[in-house]
Amino acid sequence: MALAATVFNFIYFVFNFLRMGTTGLTAQAAGARNQSEIAASLSRALMMALIIGAALILLQAPITRVALELLGASDRVSQPAATYIEIRIWAAPAGLANFALLGWFIGLGRADIAFYLQLLLNGINIVLSLIFVLNLGWAVPGVAVAALIAEYAAVAAGLLIAAKELRQRSAFTDLEAIMQIPQLRRVFAVSRDIFIRTLSVQIAITFFVAQGARSGDVTLATNAVLFNLVMITIYMIDGFAYAAETLVGQSVGAQQKQRFREAIRISTIGAVIVSVVLAAGLWLLGAWIIDFMTTSEEVRSSSRTYLVWAAIIPLTSIWCFILDGVFIGATATAVMRNMMIVSMIAYFAAWVVLAPLWQNHGLWLSLHILFLVRAITLALALPNLERQLFTAPKNPQR
């Protein structure tokens, strides 16, 4: 199960541009009060989700084979993992369409609907997994079937709510508007840039995990425990990044510079307050949380040694997440992509220098450098972005 879930986590993470790109484009259309483009943004995103999802279904055999070989699974694990993938892959169009719907609702400022759809999806998944596995004894296939049903149930609910939202807005479009070449080029450019940026993030995370594994089982487990804590804080800070995407996108669509600056200010203040609380909470309660997450005394002791690095991540990562939200909302995704590549180079260079000196401490410090370089490079690009958005005749496409 863990192996198969890793495959889908990677696939969905890489195609997350369907969520982020749709948010920025929809928010700008909403800010400009362009109801036709609001409808067209959703249609284009759903169209891309269906095409990519269908391609994943058609390529399921090589995807399964390559993924399991790369993950180095034993024969005993590979067979049930392959079964899970072969069943759940049929949910790919629905899963990717859910990304598009989430991005669209967030872009409209309806994060409440996005939340309820995720609650519905995960609730159905949990209940059906319990029924299929514990009551019916379907084991791994039961979990896959539960995920498949949950994905399609959520997308059905999302489409019904979206249809109601469009009717209330009198937002209608036609095939000709959806297939306009300039708009399609813009969508593909934004998607391409976010894809490269997201893939770079995944590479950085995978490298971090791999280096921990090479340092031994205790270090691997230590980094896994602490990184789980880090991811919880990142998800909480990301809420403010989502808000920045929506508010910035709407200000760009409305061509209101002061509203643009206010969106950045409000999002940043909220994120800073939460980051300080999270950092303090991790520092004060981290040892207790570590003991709750693992019973290994070795891992507990090691995790306490490196806890400080996890505790300060909310303070060093907040800036790049908020700025990511700003650039996504402005659909200035080429800049975000380029700064991520620069940050990756700094990350690997730091690791080459620091890891031989301080081992796992050096690895964690390199991760902080990745966050800080992303923040600094995006911050340096922000004044030029504002000039382009509010002084040029047209908004930049990327």
Buried (B, 14 or more C-beta within 10 A) or exposed (E): BEBBBBBBEBBBEEBBBBBBBBBBBBBBBBBBEBBBBBBBBBBBBBBBBBEBBEEBBEEBEEBBEEBBEEBEBEEEBBEBBBBBBBBBBBBBBBBBBBBBBBBBBBBBBBBEBBEBBEEBBEEBBEEBBEEBBEEEEBBBBBBBBBBBBBBBBBBEBBBEBBEEBBEEBEBEBEEEBBEEEEBBEBBEBBBBBBBBBBBBBBEBBEBBEEBBBEBEEBBBBBBBBBBEBBEEBBEBBBBBBBBBBBBBBBBBBBEBBEBBBBBBEBBBEBBBEBBEEBBEBBBEEBEEBBEEBBEBEEBBEBBBEBBEBBBBBBBBBBBBBBBBBBBBBBBBBBBBBBBBEBBBEBBBEBBEEBBEEEEBBBBBBBBBBBBBBBBBBBBEBBEEBBEBBBEEEEBBBB
